[in-house]
Amino acid sequence: MDNKVWALVRALFVAMLVLSLATLGVAAVLGGTWVVWVRGAAVAAAAAWLIALAGQAGRGRRAAYVRIRFVTIAAPIGIVLIILAPDSGYPGWMKAEQAVVGVLAAAVALLVNRSAVRRAFPKAGKLG
């Protein structure tokens, strides 16, 4: 298990959490709508969960690894839809923040989907 990969994954998730909390701060100052508050809080909670999952995956827990793979592939797709939707209710500044979150998630997806990392988490019954 490459601990450097999981340290980097964790750092990217921490950056996502810090950015999400900063977004909630901006919403407090600018008076964000309920959509901004719900999305900001959900992304912050998800980032905290992903940090915990990164620790578990770093210790070899396959279920955590699979969840990280799924979320980091699905999240950027959803974020692109938010950014492109003309009447999503998200202000431009939040769309920009979500673009950064999407890039962070995509970076993790690239890291954890490398063949060396996938081999470290074989499916049950399969030998690596």
N, C-alpha and C positions, 0 to 999 in steps of 0.2 A: 504494500500500500504506500503510495507516494504522499507523504504528509505535506510536501510543498504544494501539491495541487489543492489539498483540502484547506490549507492555510490561505491560499489565494482565493478559493471559493468563499471561505468565511469572510475574508476582507471585502470582497465584492458585495456580499449580503449585508455586511455592516455599513458599507457606503450607501446601499439602498435604504437601510433603516434610517441613517442620519439624514439623507435627502428627504425621506418621507416625513420625518419629524420636523424638518425645516419647512416643508410645505405646509404643514399644519400651523406652524408659526406665522407664515405668510398669510394663510387664510384668516388667522385671528386678527392680524393687522388690517388686511384689506376687506374683511367681512365676507368670507367665502360662503357660497350657497351650500345647501344640504348635500348636494351632489359632490362638491369638493370635499366636504368633511367626511362623508362616507367613504369615498375613494381613498382619501389621504389616510384615514384610520385603517382601512382594510389593507392597504399596501404596507403600512408600518407594521401591522400585526403579522402579515404574511412574511415580511422580512425577518422579524424576530423568530418566527417559526422556522424559516429557512436556515437561520444561523444555528438553531438547535439541531436541525436535520444534518447540517454540514458536519457538526461534531460527531453525530451518530454515524454518518457515512464514513468519516475519517477513521472511525473505530471498526469499520468493516460491515456495518449493518446494511444489508441489501435493500430492505424496504425504504430506508431513508434515501438511499441513492436513487432508487426508482422514482420516488416522489420528486426529488430535485430535478431529475431529467424531465419528467412530465411538466412540472411547473415552469421550468426555464425555457421550454419549447413553446408552451401554450401562452405564457404571459406576453411575450413580444407580439404575438399575433393579435391578441386582444388589445394591446396598447396601440398598434397600428390602426385598428378600427376606431378607437377613441380619438386618435389624432385626426383621422380623415373624416369623421362624422361632423357635418357642418352644424348640427343642432344638438350636440351631445350634452350641453350644459356646462362643459368644462371651459374655463377661460384659457386664453392663449398661454399664460404663464404656467398653468398646470399641464397643458399639453406638452410644453417644453420639458417640464420636470418628468413627465411620464415617458417622454422620448429617452431621457437619460436612464431612467429605470429600465426601460426596454433594452437599451444597449448593455447595461450591467447584467441583466438576465441572459441576454444572448451570449455575452462573454462567458458566463458560467456554462451555458449549454454547450458551447464549443469546447470548453475544458473537460466537462464530464462525459461527453460523447466520444472522446478520443478512444481508439481501440485499446490502448493500454489500460485506461481506466475501466472500460467496460469489462475487460478480461478479469479485473480484480473483483468483479461482482457477478460470478457465474450464476445462472439459474439453478434452482435446486435439482439435483440429480445429474448435473453436468460438471465435468471436471474442466478447470481453467486451462 
